[in-house]
Amino acid sequence: MTCYAYPTSAMLGDYLRAVAGFLPTASILAALPVGMAAGTVLSSLAVLFAVFGVRTMVRHATHFEMTDSALRALGFRRTSIDWGELDRMNLAYYSTRRDRRDGWMQLELRSAGSSVRLDSRLEGFAELVERSARAAKTRGLPLNAATTANLAALGVRLHAEPVAPEAAGDPI
């Protein structure tokens, strides 16, 4: 069994964004009289940032255990992905720049009604992606073009490379 978690350093930016959005909007609502329209907008923003903060805490508190038979998420929301019942694998890349140099990947897995989403900030993400790809190949799952390209970008090969005759020991 191998264990994975989101490191605090990777989650710090999300915590800061949640606080930086929630505190000013909540402070304005608490300290100043605002009209109905401004109050609605500020309240909506405060709720949005609060939800983002809670989701960040839930993600940070979730740990994953990978075995030969399954991937288990342990935390507030427990779920299990059985490799033998994997019915969906999607690996997406989200760019933060137009030139696509910066960004993150998100792995979505589904099995028997359970689903899990992991992003590339997770320690051991590439290893999880590789194990997921092997399970998808074993199950004969069709993968979309974006998933296949993203697997290749991580160095995960789904098809065995043909062996050259000289490498196989055959005379040329």
Phi and psi in degrees as a GROMACS rama.xvg file:
@    title "Ramachandran Plot"
@    xaxis  label "Phi"
@    yaxis  label "Psi"
@TYPE xy
-119.924  137.27  THR-2
-108.882  144.026  CYS-3
-134.545  150.436  TYR-4
-155.247  161.511  ALA-5
-83.7724  123.065  TYR-6
-70.7874  150.13  PRO-7
-57.3712  -39.9889  THR-8
-60.3068  -33.63  SER-9
-76.1477  -25.6312  ALA-10
-93.49  -14.4369  MET-11
-55.8592  -42.6948  LEU-12
-60.1641  -40.9275  GLY-13
-66.6743  -40.5699  ASP-14
-61.2945  -44.6575  TYR-15
-63.5814  -41.1508  LEU-16
-62.9672  -40.8203  ARG-17
-63.8199  -45.4591  ALA-18
-67.442  -43.9123  VAL-19
-64.0792  -24.8823  ALA-20
-89.4841  -39.5388  GLY-21
-73.8698  -47.9816  PHE-22
-58.7025  -49.5057  LEU-23
-63.5901  -41.9474  PRO-24
-68.4839  -42.7714  THR-25
-67.1756  -36.8096  ALA-26
-64.6977  -43.1435  SER-27
-62.4276  -44.2261  ILE-28
-62.1757  -37.4637  LEU-29
-79.3251  -31.7784  ALA-30
-98.5284  -26.3767  ALA-31
-120.894  145.288  LEU-32
-76.1795  125.645  PRO-33
-123.323  153.676  VAL-34
-71.4254  174.254  GLY-35
-60.6185  -46.5992  MET-36
-65.2454  -48.4356  ALA-37
-64.2932  -39.5445  ALA-38
-62.6662  -40.2254  GLY-39
-65.2974  -45.1046  THR-40
-64.0971  -48.1967  VAL-41
-64.9346  -40.2239  LEU-42
-63.1756  -42.5941  SER-43
-61.8127  -42.6946  SER-44
-65.4512  -41.8205  LEU-45
-61.4526  -43.59  ALA-46
-64.3863  -43.4224  VAL-47
-58.3927  -47.8408  LEU-48
-68.9779  -34.2945  PHE-49
-65.7249  -43.4688  ALA-50
-62.9926  -41.9651  VAL-51
-60.8206  -41.8082  PHE-52
-63.5315  -42.6869  GLY-53
-65.2735  -43.4918  VAL-54
-61.5236  -36.8606  ARG-55
-64.7408  -42.8861  THR-56
-62.8375  -42.6273  MET-57
-63.0476  -45.0809  VAL-58
-62.1247  -43.5039  ARG-59
-65.9694  -33.6057  HIS-60
-81.2895  -10.1647  ALA-61
-86.0269  131.06  THR-62
-116.792  153.993  HIS-63
-122.711  139.504  PHE-64
-119.173  125.561  GLU-65
-111.543  127.2  MET-66
-120.629  -179.395  THR-67
-66.0081  -22.2358  ASP-68
-107.433  -18.4531  SER-69
-162.072  165.308  ALA-70
-117.104  123.587  LEU-71
-115.752  132.933  ARG-72
-98.7842  126.883  ALA-73
-120.921  126.758  LEU-74
162.81  -146.82  GLY-75
-63.6849  -38.1665  PHE-76
-115.982  102.855  ARG-77
-88.4967  136.594  ARG-78
-153.869  163.467  THR-79
-139.263  135.792  SER-80
-111.922  110.976  ILE-81
-83.4902  121.087  ASP-82
-58.5222  -34.6934  TRP-83
-72.2147  -13.5386  GLY-84
-118.069  11.786  GLU-85
-56.3438  125.733  LEU-86
-122.698  -0.331884  ASP-87
-156.231  136.346  ARG-88
-139.844  127.088  MET-89
-137.635  127.819  ASN-90
-119.483  111.534  LEU-91
-111.717  149.914  ALA-92
-115.143  129.735  TYR-93
-115.99  117.081  TYR-94
-90.0255  144.876  SER-95
-103.863  -2.17794  THR-96
-135.038  155.409  ARG-97
-64.4442  -32.7353  ARG-98
-80.438  1.85032  ASP-99
62.3926  22.4119  ARG-100
-80.711  -31.9135  ARG-101
-113.055  145.602  ASP-102
163.755  -165.817  GLY-103
-144.516  161.842  TRP-104
-108.638  151.242  MET-105
-131.108  127.209  GLN-106
-103.269  125.808  LEU-107
-115.039  126.901  GLU-108
-124.712  144.471  LEU-109
-138.365  139.705  ARG-110
-152.884  120.88  SER-111
48.2986  46.0204  ALA-112
86.4917  -11.2712  GLY-113
-96.0271  146.825  SER-114
-141.487  156.319  SER-115
-146.57  143.95  VAL-116
-123.961  130.287  ARG-117
-125.695  144.896  LEU-118
-115.043  167.445  ASP-119
-69.2531  -2.15434  SER-120
-77.7187  -15.2906  ARG-121
-65.24  129.756  LEU-122
-62.4673  130.553  GLU-123
83.8345  16.275  GLY-124
-55.7759  -46.2554  PHE-125
-60.9788  -37.8957  ALA-126
-65.6185  -40.9305  GLU-127
-64.8928  -40.0971  LEU-128
-63.2335  -44.1512  VAL-129
-62.5142  -43.1738  GLU-130
-65.331  -38.9666  ARG-131
-64.2239  -41.2189  SER-132
-64.8946  -39.2632  ALA-133
-63.6279  -40.967  ARG-134
-65.8168  -40.7365  ALA-135
-62.9924  -41.1926  ALA-136
-65.3571  -44.7179  LYS-137
-59.3475  -40.1856  THR-138
-79.6103  -9.4306  ARG-139
70.8422  30.306  GLY-140
-72.9052  136.787  LEU-141
-74.878  134.943  PRO-142
-113.526  137.607  LEU-143
-71.0428  166.509  ASN-144
-61.4216  -38.3773  ALA-145
-64.8111  -42.238  ALA-146
-62.6202  -44.8519  THR-147
-61.4661  -43.5392  THR-148
-65.7477  -39.5721  ALA-149
-69.7293  -35.0499  ASN-150
-61.7159  -44.4757  LEU-151
-61.7997  -38.6664  ALA-152
-63.0654  -29.9521  ALA-153
-86.8603  -3.51446  LEU-154
84.3024  17.7324  GLY-155
-93.2736  121.871  VAL-156
-105.226  130.13  ARG-157
-91.7721  -26.5336  LEU-158
-113.166  138.893  HIS-159
-67.9184  137.509  ALA-160
-72.9197  141.41  GLU-161
-64.4777  141.953  PRO-162
-86.3975  128.641  VAL-163
-67.1652  146.037  ALA-164
-55.1774  -40.8265  PRO-165
-68.31  -28.94  GLU-166
-74.6709  -26.5577  ALA-167
-85.7861  -5.01697  ALA-168
91.474  2.87289  GLY-169
-79.9207  143.608  ASP-170
-68.0743  150.801  PRO-171
